[in-house]
Amino acid sequence: MPLTDDDRAAGRATRTAKANARAAQVSAVIAEIRASGITSAGGIARALTERGIPKARGSTVWRTSDVQRILARLDVEVGDPATLRTG
């Protein structure tokens, strides 16, 4: 039985909600890293990896693109530590 448009929409909504929740979970750690002076996406990725912070699927190796996606989801400008909203 093929998926309906409603099924696809429900799946997208579920994935989006999970991604938003994960971004919110790591936002405090990212805020702490940015407050220490590390504001580039690559620098944040290295710091998250060094701290052993797991990604959504369990890997502890962060890439720049992972951080860029989370910052975009949190509506944060890379390089501007004042823009991270933590709650």
C-alpha positions in Angstrom: 0.0 0.0 0.0 1.6 3.3 -1.1 2.0 6.2 1.3 -0.5 9.0 1.1 0.4 12.7 1.1 -1.0 12.8 4.7 1.4 9.9 5.7 4.3 11.7 4.2 3.4 15.0 6.0 3.0 13.2 9.3 6.5 11.6 8.8 8.0 15.0 8.0 6.4 16.6 11.1 7.7 13.8 13.3 11.3 14.1 11.9 11.2 17.9 12.3 9.9 17.7 15.9 12.8 15.2 16.8 15.4 17.5 15.1 14.1 20.5 17.0 14.1 18.7 20.3 17.7 17.5 19.7 18.8 21.0 18.8 17.3 22.3 22.0 19.1 19.6 24.0 22.6 20.7 22.7 21.9 24.4 22.7 23.2 25.0 26.2 26.4 23.2 25.4 26.8 25.2 22.2 26.1 28.4 24.1 28.8 27.5 26.6 31.3 26.8 23.8 30.5 30.1 22.1 30.8 32.0 25.4 34.3 30.6 25.7 35.2 32.4 22.4 34.8 29.5 20.0 32.2 30.8 17.5 33.0 29.2 14.1 31.0 26.1 13.2 34.2 24.1 12.7 35.5 25.2 16.1 32.2 24.3 17.8 32.2 20.9 16.0 35.7 20.2 17.3 34.7 21.2 20.9 31.6 19.0 20.8 33.7 16.1 19.5 36.3 16.7 22.3 33.6 16.7 24.9 32.1 13.5 23.6 28.6 15.0 23.1 26.6 12.5 21.1 24.8 13.4 17.9 21.2 12.3 17.4 22.1 8.9 16.2 24.8 8.3 18.8 28.0 9.2 16.9 30.3 11.5 18.9 32.2 12.9 15.9 30.7 16.2 14.8 31.2 17.8 11.4 31.0 21.5 10.6 27.8 20.8 8.6 26.2 19.1 11.6 26.8 22.3 13.7 25.6 24.5 10.8 22.3 22.7 10.6 21.8 22.9 14.4 22.7 26.6 14.4 20.2 27.2 11.5 17.5 25.3 13.4 18.2 27.4 16.4 18.3 30.6 14.2 21.8 31.5 15.2 24.3 33.4 13.1 27.7 31.7 13.0 30.4 33.9 14.6 27.9 35.9 16.7 27.7 34.5 20.2 25.0 37.0 21.1 22.5 35.3 18.8 22.1 31.9 20.5 18.8 31.6 22.3 18.9 28.9 25.0 15.4 28.9 26.1 
